[in-house]
Amino acid sequence: MDYANAKPRNDVIAKVNRLYDEGHRIIIETARGSGTGENWTAATHDQLIRWRVQYHELRCGVKVVADVYVDDRGVNVEDWI
């Protein structure tokens, strides 16, 4: 969970930006801060800007921390790419 030193996934960023350019609404939702209560919004926003990720909305700390998510619309990023 070393967010400050996270490395960008350029393949994922390219696909997200392509969807953005096609007119899709991009919401970045992360569990950052859910477990600790620390607010990671500003740092995450700055990171996304540095990485040139295009998005409409950022939600930090709202996703429940879990080992596994069961979701009828969920897709693992490795499968998505």
N, C-alpha and C positions, 0 to 999 in steps of 0.2 A: 504494500500500500504506500509506496514511495511516490506519491503523486507529483511532487516537484520535479522528479527526475524521470517521469514517464516519457517514453519515446513514441512519436507519432506512427500510426499505421498508414502509410501513404496510399496503399491500395484501398483501404476503407475510406479514407478522406476523399479520394478521387471519385469513388462511387457515391458517397453522400453528396458531394458537390455537383455531380452530374444530375442526381435526383432533384436537388435544389434548383438547378438551372432549367430543368424540365417543368418546374412549377409545383413540385411537391412541397408540402409543409414539413419542415425538419425540426423535430423537438429532441434535444439531447437531454436524456434523463439518466442521472447517475446516483448511486448510493453513497457517494463521497460525503462523509460527515454523518451518515445515519447511525453508525455505531458509536462515534465519539462525541457527537453533538457539535463538532467544529464546523464552522461555515466555510465551505470551499468554493462558494459561488464566484467570487472575484478572481481567485487564482485559476479556477477552471475556465472562466471566460477569457482571461488573458492567455491561457494556454491554447485555447481554440483559435483565438485571433492569431497568435504566433504561427500556428500550424495551418492557418488559412482555411479553416473549416467554416463553411457557410451554413447558417442555421437561423431559425426564427425564434426559438425559445430554448432557454437552458433551465433545467430543474435539478437542483442539487439537494441531496439529503432526504428526498421524498420516497425513494425506492427502498423497500424493506431489505435489510441485510439478510441474505440467505445463502445456503450452499447450492440449492437447486430451485429453479422457478418452473412451475407448471403453468403454461399459458397457451391457449389455443391459437394465438397469433405470434407467439415468440419464435424467434429464429436465432440460432447461434451465429455469431459473426463469421466464424470459419466456414459454415455452410452457406451463408449469404454471399460471401465473396466468391 
